[in-house]
Structures are given as C-alpha cells and as structure tokens.
C-alpha cells in the first residue's frame, strides 16, 4: 500500500493489473481491493496464446493442393471398434489380475477415516488392485489370505475402536490369544 500511496501522490495513478494483485480467495480483505489501478501493456512483452499443438497445422494433415484438413482415408465400422474395445479391456483385466491385491479396512464414527481410506484407495489403485472395505463388512477368515492389508481407523472415547470396528477388534484379540485365524 505504501507503493500505491507514493504512486498516487507522484503520478496520480498506480500502474498494475488488479486481477493479478488481488488473490482469488478473500480478495476483499486485501487493501488493494477495488483500488484505482491503471492497466497498460509494455511492449515488447510475452502474451497469452493458445497452446501451439492445438492450433498448428501439421504437414501430414494438409492436402497437397490447399491448407484444409485431409479427410480420413478409412471409416471404422462398429464391429471393428467393438473388437478393439474388447481387446483392450481384456488386456486391462490381465494387467489388473497381475497386480498385488491390497485391502484397505476402515472403521469410523464421524466418517473421516472412511474419507482417508478412500483417498488411500485412490492412490494405491495406480499400482495395486486396491479395495476399500468397512471393518463391519469384512470377513475375518480372509485375513490369512491377504497379501497387503492396510487399516485406517480412529479411536473413540477412551481409546476404544469405533462402533463398526468393535467386532473386528474382538476377533483380532481372539486370534492373538488363541493363535488361530478362526475366532
């Protein structure tokens, strides 16, 4: 604001772009909000432009006689497109089956742990075959067959598990005491 006051006193205006100076959030809290700022362009300057790869016409796309786009040489039939889609979906299915299975269990009272578990599932789904399951819906017998198990939970009250994780916690305690996977 000191610079603005000096410019107003000396030159009767302050050169600036109001849109660039005022932040997008809480702009009205800044002192330069809706001040009289002169906007001008200095030349030479770098200006915004469309990305060149969107506007450039490549040599292979030009017709020999003019600058218009070339018409496609082959039309694809629905059957060919359907075959290609089926082939790629089979490839994706095979790639997904080769991934390591990751199970993410969550237990929550407020929903925050579920939100974090889903975020973790999105991140892990890039490299693993990740599934996000509530502890109340999880069968404890599958525990010994898990390759990668992540647990996202919160504590409730005096360090107790959330309501939808109590049965899972009891099953884990039973496994710890007896040593068997069937509670």
CNS distance restraints for C-alpha pairs under 8 A (distance, minus, plus):
assign (resid   1 and name CA) (resid   5 and name CA) 6.13 0.50 0.50
assign (resid   1 and name CA) (resid  31 and name CA) 6.96 0.50 0.50
assign (resid   1 and name CA) (resid  32 and name CA) 7.16 0.50 0.50
assign (resid   2 and name CA) (resid   6 and name CA) 6.26 0.50 0.50
assign (resid   3 and name CA) (resid   7 and name CA) 6.16 0.50 0.50
assign (resid   4 and name CA) (resid   8 and name CA) 6.09 0.50 0.50
assign (resid   4 and name CA) (resid  13 and name CA) 7.96 0.50 0.50
assign (resid   4 and name CA) (resid  14 and name CA) 5.95 0.50 0.50
assign (resid   5 and name CA) (resid   9 and name CA) 6.14 0.50 0.50
assign (resid   6 and name CA) (resid  10 and name CA) 6.01 0.50 0.50
assign (resid   7 and name CA) (resid  11 and name CA) 5.42 0.50 0.50
assign (resid   7 and name CA) (resid  12 and name CA) 6.50 0.50 0.50
assign (resid   7 and name CA) (resid  13 and name CA) 5.86 0.50 0.50
assign (resid   7 and name CA) (resid  14 and name CA) 5.29 0.50 0.50
assign (resid   8 and name CA) (resid  12 and name CA) 4.28 0.50 0.50
assign (resid   8 and name CA) (resid  13 and name CA) 4.62 0.50 0.50
assign (resid   8 and name CA) (resid  14 and name CA) 6.08 0.50 0.50
assign (resid   9 and name CA) (resid  13 and name CA) 7.90 0.50 0.50
assign (resid  13 and name CA) (resid  36 and name CA) 7.13 0.50 0.50
assign (resid  13 and name CA) (resid  37 and name CA) 6.43 0.50 0.50
assign (resid  13 and name CA) (resid  38 and name CA) 6.38 0.50 0.50
assign (resid  14 and name CA) (resid  36 and name CA) 7.44 0.50 0.50
assign (resid  14 and name CA) (resid  37 and name CA) 5.14 0.50 0.50
assign (resid  14 and name CA) (resid  38 and name CA) 5.68 0.50 0.50
assign (resid  15 and name CA) (resid  37 and name CA) 5.66 0.50 0.50
assign (resid  15 and name CA) (resid  38 and name CA) 4.46 0.50 0.50
assign (resid  15 and name CA) (resid  39 and name CA) 5.63 0.50 0.50
assign (resid  15 and name CA) (resid  40 and name CA) 7.05 0.50 0.50
assign (resid  16 and name CA) (resid  21 and name CA) 7.70 0.50 0.50
assign (resid  16 and name CA) (resid  37 and name CA) 5.56 0.50 0.50
assign (resid  16 and name CA) (resid  38 and name CA) 5.79 0.50 0.50
assign (resid  16 and name CA) (resid  39 and name CA) 5.43 0.50 0.50
assign (resid  16 and name CA) (resid  40 and name CA) 7.68 0.50 0.50
assign (resid  17 and name CA) (resid  21 and name CA) 6.50 0.50 0.50
assign (resid  17 and name CA) (resid  37 and name CA) 6.85 0.50 0.50
assign (resid  17 and name CA) (resid  38 and name CA) 7.25 0.50 0.50
assign (resid  17 and name CA) (resid  39 and name CA) 5.45 0.50 0.50
assign (resid  18 and name CA) (resid  22 and name CA) 6.14 0.50 0.50
assign (resid  18 and name CA) (resid  32 and name CA) 7.87 0.50 0.50
assign (resid  18 and name CA) (resid  33 and name CA) 7.80 0.50 0.50
assign (resid  18 and name CA) (resid  34 and name CA) 7.57 0.50 0.50
assign (resid  18 and name CA) (resid  35 and name CA) 7.91 0.50 0.50
assign (resid  18 and name CA) (resid  37 and name CA) 6.51 0.50 0.50
assign (resid  18 and name CA) (resid  39 and name CA) 7.99 0.50 0.50
assign (resid  19 and name CA) (resid  23 and name CA) 7.91 0.50 0.50
assign (resid  21 and name CA) (resid  32 and name CA) 7.79 0.50 0.50
assign (resid  22 and name CA) (resid  27 and name CA) 5.45 0.50 0.50
assign (resid  22 and name CA) (resid  30 and name CA) 7.00 0.50 0.50
assign (resid  22 and name CA) (resid  32 and name CA) 6.94 0.50 0.50
assign (resid  22 and name CA) (resid  33 and name CA) 6.46 0.50 0.50
assign (resid  23 and name CA) (resid  27 and name CA) 5.26 0.50 0.50
assign (resid  26 and name CA) (resid  30 and name CA) 7.52 0.50 0.50
assign (resid  27 and name CA) (resid  33 and name CA) 6.33 0.50 0.50
assign (resid  28 and name CA) (resid  33 and name CA) 5.44 0.50 0.50
assign (resid  29 and name CA) (resid  33 and name CA) 7.32 0.50 0.50
assign (resid  41 and name CA) (resid  45 and name CA) 7.66 0.50 0.50
assign (resid  50 and name CA) (resid  54 and name CA) 7.12 0.50 0.50
assign (resid  50 and name CA) (resid  55 and name CA) 7.11 0.50 0.50
assign (resid  51 and name CA) (resid  55 and name CA) 6.95 0.50 0.50
assign (resid  52 and name CA) (resid  56 and name CA) 5.62 0.50 0.50
assign (resid  57 and name CA) (resid  61 and name CA) 6.65 0.50 0.50
assign (resid  57 and name CA) (resid  62 and name CA) 7.10 0.50 0.50
assign (resid  58 and name CA) (resid  62 and name CA) 6.68 0.50 0.50
assign (resid  61 and name CA) (resid  68 and name CA) 7.93 0.50 0.50
assign (resid  61 and name CA) (resid  69 and name CA) 5.48 0.50 0.50
assign (resid  61 and name CA) (resid  70 and name CA) 5.59 0.50 0.50
assign (resid  62 and name CA) (resid  66 and name CA) 6.71 0.50 0.50
assign (resid  62 and name CA) (resid  67 and name CA) 5.19 0.50 0.50
assign (resid  62 and name CA) (resid  68 and name CA) 5.84 0.50 0.50
assign (resid  62 and name CA) (resid  69 and name CA) 5.36 0.50 0.50
assign (resid  62 and name CA) (resid  70 and name CA) 5.97 0.50 0.50
assign (resid  63 and name CA) (resid  67 and name CA) 6.07 0.50 0.50
assign (resid  63 and name CA) (resid  68 and name CA) 6.20 0.50 0.50
assign (resid  63 and name CA) (resid  69 and name CA) 6.47 0.50 0.50
assign (resid  63 and name CA) (resid  70 and name CA) 5.55 0.50 0.50
assign (resid  76 and name CA) (resid  80 and name CA) 6.45 0.50 0.50
assign (resid  76 and name CA) (resid  81 and name CA) 6.87 0.50 0.50
assign (resid  77 and name CA) (resid  81 and name CA) 6.45 0.50 0.50
assign (resid  78 and name CA) (resid  82 and name CA) 6.01 0.50 0.50
assign (resid  79 and name CA) (resid  83 and name CA) 6.15 0.50 0.50
assign (resid  80 and name CA) (resid  84 and name CA) 6.28 0.50 0.50
assign (resid  81 and name CA) (resid  85 and name CA) 6.19 0.50 0.50
assign (resid  82 and name CA) (resid  86 and name CA) 6.12 0.50 0.50
assign (resid  83 and name CA) (resid  87 and name CA) 6.10 0.50 0.50
assign (resid  84 and name CA) (resid  88 and name CA) 6.19 0.50 0.50
assign (resid  85 and name CA) (resid  89 and name CA) 6.07 0.50 0.50
assign (resid  86 and name CA) (resid  90 and name CA) 6.14 0.50 0.50
assign (resid  87 and name CA) (resid  91 and name CA) 6.28 0.50 0.50
assign (resid  88 and name CA) (resid  92 and name CA) 6.11 0.50 0.50
assign (resid  89 and name CA) (resid  93 and name CA) 6.04 0.50 0.50
assign (resid  90 and name CA) (resid  94 and name CA) 6.17 0.50 0.50
assign (resid  91 and name CA) (resid  95 and name CA) 6.17 0.50 0.50
assign (resid  92 and name CA) (resid  96 and name CA) 6.00 0.50 0.50
assign (resid  93 and name CA) (resid  97 and name CA) 6.10 0.50 0.50
assign (resid  94 and name CA) (resid  98 and name CA) 6.43 0.50 0.50
assign (resid  95 and name CA) (resid  99 and name CA) 6.71 0.50 0.50
assign (resid  96 and name CA) (resid 128 and name CA) 7.93 0.50 0.50
assign (resid  96 and name CA) (resid 129 and name CA) 6.38 0.50 0.50
assign (resid  97 and name CA) (resid 129 and name CA) 7.59 0.50 0.50
assign (resid  99 and name CA) (resid 127 and name CA) 7.08 0.50 0.50
assign (resid  99 and name CA) (resid 128 and name CA) 5.29 0.50 0.50
assign (resid  99 and name CA) (resid 129 and name CA) 5.60 0.50 0.50
assign (resid 100 and name CA) (resid 128 and name CA) 5.26 0.50 0.50
assign (resid 100 and name CA) (resid 129 and name CA) 5.88 0.50 0.50
assign (resid 100 and name CA) (resid 147 and name CA) 7.08 0.50 0.50
assign (resid 100 and name CA) (resid 148 and name CA) 7.72 0.50 0.50
assign (resid 101 and name CA) (resid 128 and name CA) 6.00 0.50 0.50
assign (resid 101 and name CA) (resid 129 and name CA) 4.68 0.50 0.50
assign (resid 101 and name CA) (resid 130 and name CA) 5.99 0.50 0.50
assign (resid 101 and name CA) (resid 131 and name CA) 8.00 0.50 0.50
assign (resid 101 and name CA) (resid 146 and name CA) 7.52 0.50 0.50
assign (resid 101 and name CA) (resid 147 and name CA) 6.13 0.50 0.50
assign (resid 101 and name CA) (resid 148 and name CA) 6.51 0.50 0.50
assign (resid 102 and name CA) (resid 124 and name CA) 7.87 0.50 0.50
assign (resid 102 and name CA) (resid 128 and name CA) 6.17 0.50 0.50
assign (resid 102 and name CA) (resid 129 and name CA) 5.83 0.50 0.50
assign (resid 102 and name CA) (resid 130 and name CA) 4.59 0.50 0.50
assign (resid 102 and name CA) (resid 131 and name CA) 6.44 0.50 0.50
assign (resid 102 and name CA) (resid 146 and name CA) 7.55 0.50 0.50
assign (resid 102 and name CA) (resid 147 and name CA) 6.57 0.50 0.50
assign (resid 102 and name CA) (resid 148 and name CA) 4.72 0.50 0.50
assign (resid 102 and name CA) (resid 149 and name CA) 5.91 0.50 0.50
assign (resid 102 and name CA) (resid 150 and name CA) 7.53 0.50 0.50
assign (resid 103 and name CA) (resid 130 and name CA) 5.74 0.50 0.50
assign (resid 103 and name CA) (resid 131 and name CA) 5.09 0.50 0.50
assign (resid 103 and name CA) (resid 132 and name CA) 6.12 0.50 0.50
assign (resid 103 and name CA) (resid 133 and name CA) 7.30 0.50 0.50
assign (resid 103 and name CA) (resid 146 and name CA) 7.33 0.50 0.50
assign (resid 103 and name CA) (resid 148 and name CA) 6.25 0.50 0.50
assign (resid 103 and name CA) (resid 149 and name CA) 4.95 0.50 0.50
assign (resid 103 and name CA) (resid 150 and name CA) 6.24 0.50 0.50
assign (resid 104 and name CA) (resid 117 and name CA) 6.64 0.50 0.50
assign (resid 104 and name CA) (resid 120 and name CA) 7.99 0.50 0.50
assign (resid 104 and name CA) (resid 121 and name CA) 6.94 0.50 0.50
assign (resid 104 and name CA) (resid 130 and name CA) 7.19 0.50 0.50
assign (resid 104 and name CA) (resid 131 and name CA) 6.06 0.50 0.50
assign (resid 104 and name CA) (resid 132 and name CA) 4.71 0.50 0.50
assign (resid 104 and name CA) (resid 133 and name CA) 6.15 0.50 0.50
assign (resid 104 and name CA) (resid 149 and name CA) 5.92 0.50 0.50
assign (resid 104 and name CA) (resid 150 and name CA) 4.69 0.50 0.50
assign (resid 104 and name CA) (resid 151 and name CA) 5.80 0.50 0.50
assign (resid 104 and name CA) (resid 152 and name CA) 7.23 0.50 0.50
assign (resid 105 and name CA) (resid 117 and name CA) 7.35 0.50 0.50
assign (resid 105 and name CA) (resid 132 and name CA) 6.00 0.50 0.50
assign (resid 105 and name CA) (resid 133 and name CA) 5.03 0.50 0.50
assign (resid 105 and name CA) (resid 134 and name CA) 5.56 0.50 0.50
assign (resid 105 and name CA) (resid 135 and name CA) 5.65 0.50 0.50
assign (resid 105 and name CA) (resid 138 and name CA) 7.89 0.50 0.50
assign (resid 105 and name CA) (resid 149 and name CA) 7.48 0.50 0.50
assign (resid 105 and name CA) (resid 150 and name CA) 6.17 0.50 0.50
assign (resid 105 and name CA) (resid 151 and name CA) 4.82 0.50 0.50
assign (resid 105 and name CA) (resid 152 and name CA) 6.08 0.50 0.50
assign (resid 106 and name CA) (resid 113 and name CA) 6.34 0.50 0.50
assign (resid 106 and name CA) (resid 114 and name CA) 5.87 0.50 0.50
assign (resid 106 and name CA) (resid 117 and name CA) 6.30 0.50 0.50
assign (resid 106 and name CA) (resid 132 and name CA) 7.59 0.50 0.50
assign (resid 106 and name CA) (resid 133 and name CA) 6.51 0.50 0.50
assign (resid 106 and name CA) (resid 134 and name CA) 5.07 0.50 0.50
assign (resid 106 and name CA) (resid 135 and name CA) 5.70 0.50 0.50
assign (resid 106 and name CA) (resid 151 and name CA) 5.87 0.50 0.50
assign (resid 106 and name CA) (resid 152 and name CA) 4.70 0.50 0.50
assign (resid 106 and name CA) (resid 153 and name CA) 5.32 0.50 0.50
assign (resid 106 and name CA) (resid 165 and name CA) 7.80 0.50 0.50
assign (resid 107 and name CA) (resid 113 and name CA) 6.61 0.50 0.50
assign (resid 107 and name CA) (resid 114 and name CA) 6.95 0.50 0.50
assign (resid 107 and name CA) (resid 134 and name CA) 6.11 0.50 0.50
assign (resid 107 and name CA) (resid 135 and name CA) 5.72 0.50 0.50
assign (resid 107 and name CA) (resid 136 and name CA) 7.75 0.50 0.50
assign (resid 107 and name CA) (resid 152 and name CA) 6.78 0.50 0.50
assign (resid 107 and name CA) (resid 153 and name CA) 4.86 0.50 0.50
assign (resid 107 and name CA) (resid 154 and name CA) 6.89 0.50 0.50
assign (resid 107 and name CA) (resid 161 and name CA) 7.69 0.50 0.50
assign (resid 107 and name CA) (resid 162 and name CA) 6.01 0.50 0.50
assign (resid 107 and name CA) (resid 163 and name CA) 7.69 0.50 0.50
assign (resid 107 and name CA) (resid 164 and name CA) 5.71 0.50 0.50
assign (resid 107 and name CA) (resid 165 and name CA) 5.08 0.50 0.50
assign (resid 108 and name CA) (resid 112 and name CA) 6.81 0.50 0.50
assign (resid 108 and name CA) (resid 113 and name CA) 5.45 0.50 0.50
assign (resid 108 and name CA) (resid 114 and name CA) 6.39 0.50 0.50
assign (resid 108 and name CA) (resid 153 and name CA) 5.99 0.50 0.50
assign (resid 108 and name CA) (resid 154 and name CA) 6.07 0.50 0.50
assign (resid 108 and name CA) (resid 162 and name CA) 5.45 0.50 0.50
assign (resid 108 and name CA) (resid 163 and name CA) 7.45 0.50 0.50
assign (resid 108 and name CA) (resid 164 and name CA) 6.82 0.50 0.50
assign (resid 108 and name CA) (resid 165 and name CA) 7.53 0.50 0.50
assign (resid 109 and name CA) (resid 154 and name CA) 7.81 0.50 0.50
assign (resid 109 and name CA) (resid 156 and name CA) 7.46 0.50 0.50
assign (resid 109 and name CA) (resid 162 and name CA) 5.55 0.50 0.50
assign (resid 109 and name CA) (resid 163 and name CA) 6.83 0.50 0.50
assign (resid 109 and name CA) (resid 164 and name CA) 7.77 0.50 0.50
assign (resid 111 and name CA) (resid 115 and name CA) 6.29 0.50 0.50
assign (resid 112 and name CA) (resid 116 and name CA) 6.34 0.50 0.50
assign (resid 113 and name CA) (resid 117 and name CA) 6.00 0.50 0.50
assign (resid 113 and name CA) (resid 152 and name CA) 6.04 0.50 0.50
assign (resid 113 and name CA) (resid 153 and name CA) 5.56 0.50 0.50
assign (resid 113 and name CA) (resid 154 and name CA) 6.48 0.50 0.50
assign (resid 114 and name CA) (resid 118 and name CA) 6.17 0.50 0.50
assign (resid 114 and name CA) (resid 134 and name CA) 8.00 0.50 0.50
assign (resid 114 and name CA) (resid 152 and name CA) 7.68 0.50 0.50
assign (resid 115 and name CA) (resid 119 and name CA) 6.30 0.50 0.50
assign (resid 116 and name CA) (resid 120 and name CA) 6.08 0.50 0.50
assign (resid 116 and name CA) (resid 152 and name CA) 7.44 0.50 0.50
assign (resid 117 and name CA) (resid 121 and name CA) 6.03 0.50 0.50
assign (resid 117 and name CA) (resid 132 and name CA) 6.75 0.50 0.50
assign (resid 117 and name CA) (resid 152 and name CA) 6.03 0.50 0.50
assign (resid 118 and name CA) (resid 122 and name CA) 6.20 0.50 0.50
assign (resid 118 and name CA) (resid 132 and name CA) 6.51 0.50 0.50
assign (resid 119 and name CA) (resid 123 and name CA) 6.36 0.50 0.50
assign (resid 120 and name CA) (resid 124 and name CA) 6.02 0.50 0.50
assign (resid 121 and name CA) (resid 125 and name CA) 5.84 0.50 0.50
assign (resid 121 and name CA) (resid 130 and name CA) 5.89 0.50 0.50
assign (resid 121 and name CA) (resid 131 and name CA) 6.58 0.50 0.50
assign (resid 121 and name CA) (resid 132 and name CA) 6.20 0.50 0.50
assign (resid 122 and name CA) (resid 126 and name CA) 7.23 0.50 0.50
assign (resid 124 and name CA) (resid 128 and name CA) 5.59 0.50 0.50
assign (resid 124 and name CA) (resid 129 and name CA) 7.69 0.50 0.50
assign (resid 124 and name CA) (resid 130 and name CA) 6.13 0.50 0.50
assign (resid 125 and name CA) (resid 129 and name CA) 5.79 0.50 0.50
assign (resid 125 and name CA) (resid 130 and name CA) 5.16 0.50 0.50
assign (resid 133 and name CA) (resid 137 and name CA) 6.78 0.50 0.50
assign (resid 133 and name CA) (resid 138 and name CA) 6.60 0.50 0.50
assign (resid 134 and name CA) (resid 138 and name CA) 6.44 0.50 0.50
assign (resid 134 and name CA) (resid 164 and name CA) 7.61 0.50 0.50
assign (resid 135 and name CA) (resid 164 and name CA) 6.34 0.50 0.50
assign (resid 135 and name CA) (resid 165 and name CA) 5.37 0.50 0.50
assign (resid 135 and name CA) (resid 168 and name CA) 6.22 0.50 0.50
assign (resid 136 and name CA) (resid 164 and name CA) 5.11 0.50 0.50
assign (resid 136 and name CA) (resid 165 and name CA) 5.98 0.50 0.50
assign (resid 136 and name CA) (resid 167 and name CA) 7.02 0.50 0.50
assign (resid 136 and name CA) (resid 168 and name CA) 6.99 0.50 0.50
assign (resid 139 and name CA) (resid 143 and name CA) 7.64 0.50 0.50
assign (resid 140 and name CA) (resid 168 and name CA) 7.21 0.50 0.50
assign (resid 140 and name CA) (resid 171 and name CA) 7.19 0.50 0.50
assign (resid 140 and name CA) (resid 181 and name CA) 7.62 0.50 0.50
assign (resid 140 and name CA) (resid 182 and name CA) 7.54 0.50 0.50
assign (resid 141 and name CA) (resid 181 and name CA) 6.39 0.50 0.50
assign (resid 141 and name CA) (resid 182 and name CA) 6.16 0.50 0.50
assign (resid 142 and name CA) (resid 146 and name CA) 6.64 0.50 0.50
assign (resid 143 and name CA) (resid 181 and name CA) 7.58 0.50 0.50
assign (resid 144 and name CA) (resid 181 and name CA) 7.02 0.50 0.50
assign (resid 153 and name CA) (resid 161 and name CA) 7.76 0.50 0.50
assign (resid 153 and name CA) (resid 162 and name CA) 7.76 0.50 0.50
assign (resid 154 and name CA) (resid 161 and name CA) 6.87 0.50 0.50
assign (resid 154 and name CA) (resid 162 and name CA) 6.83 0.50 0.50
assign (resid 155 and name CA) (resid 159 and name CA) 4.95 0.50 0.50
assign (resid 155 and name CA) (resid 160 and name CA) 5.46 0.50 0.50
assign (resid 155 and name CA) (resid 161 and name CA) 5.14 0.50 0.50
assign (resid 155 and name CA) (resid 162 and name CA) 6.26 0.50 0.50
assign (resid 156 and name CA) (resid 160 and name CA) 5.10 0.50 0.50
assign (resid 156 and name CA) (resid 161 and name CA) 5.76 0.50 0.50
assign (resid 156 and name CA) (resid 162 and name CA) 5.58 0.50 0.50
assign (resid 161 and name CA) (resid 165 and name CA) 5.82 0.50 0.50
assign (resid 161 and name CA) (resid 166 and name CA) 5.71 0.50 0.50
assign (resid 161 and name CA) (resid 169 and name CA) 7.22 0.50 0.50
assign (resid 162 and name CA) (resid 166 and name CA) 6.31 0.50 0.50
assign (resid 165 and name CA) (resid 169 and name CA) 6.17 0.50 0.50
assign (resid 166 and name CA) (resid 170 and name CA) 6.19 0.50 0.50
assign (resid 167 and name CA) (resid 171 and name CA) 6.17 0.50 0.50
assign (resid 168 and name CA) (resid 172 and name CA) 6.20 0.50 0.50
assign (resid 169 and name CA) (resid 173 and name CA) 6.22 0.50 0.50
assign (resid 170 and name CA) (resid 174 and name CA) 6.18 0.50 0.50
assign (resid 171 and name CA) (resid 175 and name CA) 6.20 0.50 0.50
assign (resid 171 and name CA) (resid 183 and name CA) 5.73 0.50 0.50
assign (resid 172 and name CA) (resid 176 and name CA) 6.13 0.50 0.50
assign (resid 173 and name CA) (resid 177 and name CA) 6.23 0.50 0.50
assign (resid 174 and name CA) (resid 178 and name CA) 5.97 0.50 0.50
assign (resid 174 and name CA) (resid 179 and name CA) 7.74 0.50 0.50
assign (resid 174 and name CA) (resid 183 and name CA) 5.68 0.50 0.50
assign (resid 175 and name CA) (resid 179 and name CA) 4.98 0.50 0.50
assign (resid 175 and name CA) (resid 180 and name CA) 5.35 0.50 0.50
assign (resid 175 and name CA) (resid 181 and name CA) 5.62 0.50 0.50
assign (resid 175 and name CA) (resid 182 and name CA) 7.19 0.50 0.50
assign (resid 175 and name CA) (resid 183 and name CA) 6.12 0.50 0.50
assign (resid 176 and name CA) (resid 180 and name CA) 7.89 0.50 0.50
